[in-house]
Amino acid sequence: MEEAAGPPEMPPGFTQVGAVTKVTGKLKDHVTITLPIPAGVDDQQVPNLRVMRHDGTSWGAMPPQHVDLKQRLVKVTTSEFSLWGLSRWDVEQAVADFLAGARNTLSSGGWWILGSVGKFAVNPPITECRYPALTLQLDTSQFVDEAFLCPKFVMEDKERHTYRLHVSNLRGFPVMLRLPTGVKPHSVTPQAANPVTQLMVQVGQERGLAVLPGGGELVLDVNALDLPKGARIAGALDLTGVIMDTGVAIFRVVTGYEWNDRVIEAIGKTQEFADAVACVMDQSERIAKQFHSIGAAKLAWEFTYAASGCMSTKLIVAAASVYAKFNYEAYNYDEVLQKALRATVARVVTLIENAPAVTQIAATMLAARSGKTTFGLGIELEDPAVSNLYKALPTPGDGGFRRTQGASVGPANGGQLTLVGTPCMVEGQPQPWAAWTQGAAYARYDRGAIGTSVQVAYVRAEHKKTVQALFTNLAGNTAKCDQRKDGNIIVLENHDGRQFGGLTDYRVGQAGWENSEYMPYGVVAAYDPTKGVVVHISMSADPYSGVDLDDIKKGLEAALDYAANKLDVSLGTTYTLR
């Protein structure tokens, strides 16, 4: 051991105290290095002392492992020789630097949009949602104002039990959500830019929490099999990022450590960090509940004390152990160190709590208030979606379905289905659809010169096998139907058209009355066993319109293709996936 000549300068914020010692040789195990505390350092300055080690590239700082105030010695255990020395960490200057950049520092990973935060709408990512899943009903009356929500089926799930719920926040403030059973986070945009906040997201997910970013989109996975009746997502203004950012700043000011990616990854695996995150989340909810009646100075005080309370001495010591490992030290803390750390935290909190910069941030957030600071989103499974069934029909103006003239053209609920196949088949095997179904919807359209009627119905659970057998039998019945009854004439033959789900029946021919011209006419019906849904489409055209049976055949396939696709995304049927 010898005094180092011309040692490298200490990093900003650290002032060299005494000589730098150069330790050389070969080590097979840990050794203890003893460094004297210079005479110019009094007892009040001891908490600011840091053991410094130079790794050949830069200095690393550590609180002393053991301080002997009577002998005025500092001890550190290491397995690596290098340059060793003492420095004084300028806590007051570190606090001043932190406060100077506080508005940028307290950014919550980019989730708080400071400035005109929250007062005005922002432009978050919004998922296209012309046709949401109708079987997942949302009560947004207590949720974030003007939030955009869109439930969609997960197409990879062939049984249609899972949904992706897209939630876009048009406000500039984030909201922390407590998720019920059956609901889990899937993705978030933008993702947290702050590595510490990224770790918080991971820990939060383990506790059933997710953050809806200000001006961002959160996507949730909803499993209908696990969703309880009356499920509700509870939310509160998210202050976790601000509290954690303040806590990390306090941590750095107290210790002088920089939270680089390697350190964050290591600290993030500790139980102490998980406890700190849980504490921050609980404190965020507590403060959010009183956000409505709190002033800026009080809010700044709450932020500071919540942050310092959650950044426990245990976490600081755990972090010290992490830093020690990276500096080839064996770290064993003692009561003197813990006492010094607690004293330094108290000093830092005193400096920060009344700082104008922190109060200004609090005032900016308070200005963002737009009514509610606690929120609720009700989620209810309505499958079958009987009350909203009409919404699953083609929307007039879309997909070639033009609104036709006349009263009661729909789309609307009602309009009982009467038959599938041909009327000749019904004579041999009655089809009591009124008993078989529990909800129906209808609409009439014009598709060019072809009048089009669409009916959709839910089959009751106890009749699903009967209806499936009926459609299976339709495939084997190719007999021509020529029915003349009460002056009405219908002539239909089987047509081998495109299948939707494997249970699809086409019939084309003519319809009319005695002593009149016959209209080209066709019908198609398809059954989806996944959801127990029947769709029936009929088409006809004026005898003088120029429409022939080929037009009817093509028209039926095109109309069913559009209708089936909308039913798939709206009700969770699988017409187009089988």
Helices and strands as residue ranges (DSSP letters): E 2-3, E 14-22, E 31-36, G 43-48, E 49-54, E 59-62, E 66-68, E 73-78, E 83-89, H 91-100, H 102-105, G 108-110, E 136-139, E 148-153, E 162-168, E 175-178, E 183-189, H 195-206, E 209-212, E 217-223, E 231-237, H 240-255, H 261-268, H 271-289, G 291-293, H 296-310, H 313-326, H 335-353, H 356-367, E 374-381, G 389-392, E 402-403, E 412-413, H 423-428, H 433-436, E 437-447, E 450-459, G 461-463, H 464-476, E 481-485, E 488-495, E 504-513, E 519-528, E 533-541, H 549-571
